[in-house]
Amino acid sequence: MPVEYLLSVMRDKTIPRAERMEAAKWAAPYISPKLSSVEIVKSMRAMTLDELQWFIADAERASAGWQPRLIAGGRRK
């Protein structure tokens, strides 16, 4: 099997490190798939009063003391 072969190359200490790293890079998606993110969006009209109050308080906490950071080149991040 291709993945088994890649893993055997990755584990073989007699093969140069660069080739072992390349084999690891190719095998990685089959061994440890990337995680995906899911965003759950709820309409404000569908929120309860408690949810709306929490949402407003959370937004106020997040924006309290917020200042843009300057990065190289003078752009804001």
C-alpha positions in Angstrom: 0.0 0.0 0.0 1.3 3.5 -0.8 0.8 4.9 2.7 2.6 1.9 4.2 5.5 2.4 1.8 5.7 6.2 2.7 5.7 5.3 6.4 8.5 2.7 5.9 10.6 5.4 4.1 9.9 7.9 6.9 11.1 5.4 9.6 14.2 4.2 7.7 17.2 5.8 9.4 19.5 4.9 6.5 17.6 7.2 4.1 18.6 10.9 4.1 16.6 13.1 6.3 15.3 15.3 3.5 13.8 12.2 1.7 12.3 11.0 5.0 10.7 14.4 5.7 9.2 14.4 2.1 7.7 10.9 2.8 6.3 12.2 6.1 4.8 15.2 4.4 3.0 13.0 1.8 1.8 10.5 4.4 0.6 13.0 6.9 -2.9 13.7 5.4 -3.7 10.0 5.5 -2.6 9.6 9.1 -3.7 12.9 10.6 -6.4 14.6 8.5 -6.7 18.3 8.7 -9.4 19.6 11.1 -12.1 21.6 9.6 -13.9 24.4 11.4 -17.6 24.9 11.5 -19.2 28.2 12.2 -22.7 28.2 13.6 -24.6 31.3 12.9 -27.9 32.1 14.5 -30.1 35.0 13.3 -30.5 37.8 15.9 -34.2 37.5 15.4 -34.1 33.9 16.5 -32.1 34.7 19.7 -33.6 34.8 23.1 -33.2 38.0 25.3 -30.6 36.2 27.4 -28.6 35.2 24.2 -28.8 38.8 22.9 -27.6 40.2 26.2 -24.7 37.7 26.3 -23.8 38.6 22.7 -23.7 42.3 23.4 -21.7 41.8 26.6 -19.2 39.5 24.8 -18.8 42.1 22.0 -18.2 44.9 24.5 -15.5 42.7 26.3 -13.9 41.9 23.0 -13.7 45.6 21.9 -12.7 47.0 25.3 -9.2 48.5 25.0 -8.8 47.4 21.5 -6.0 49.2 19.5 -4.8 48.3 16.0 -1.3 46.9 15.9 1.2 48.4 13.5 3.3 45.9 11.6 6.3 46.4 9.3 5.6 48.9 6.6 3.2 50.9 8.8 0.1 48.9 7.9 -2.5 48.0 10.4 -3.2 44.4 11.3 
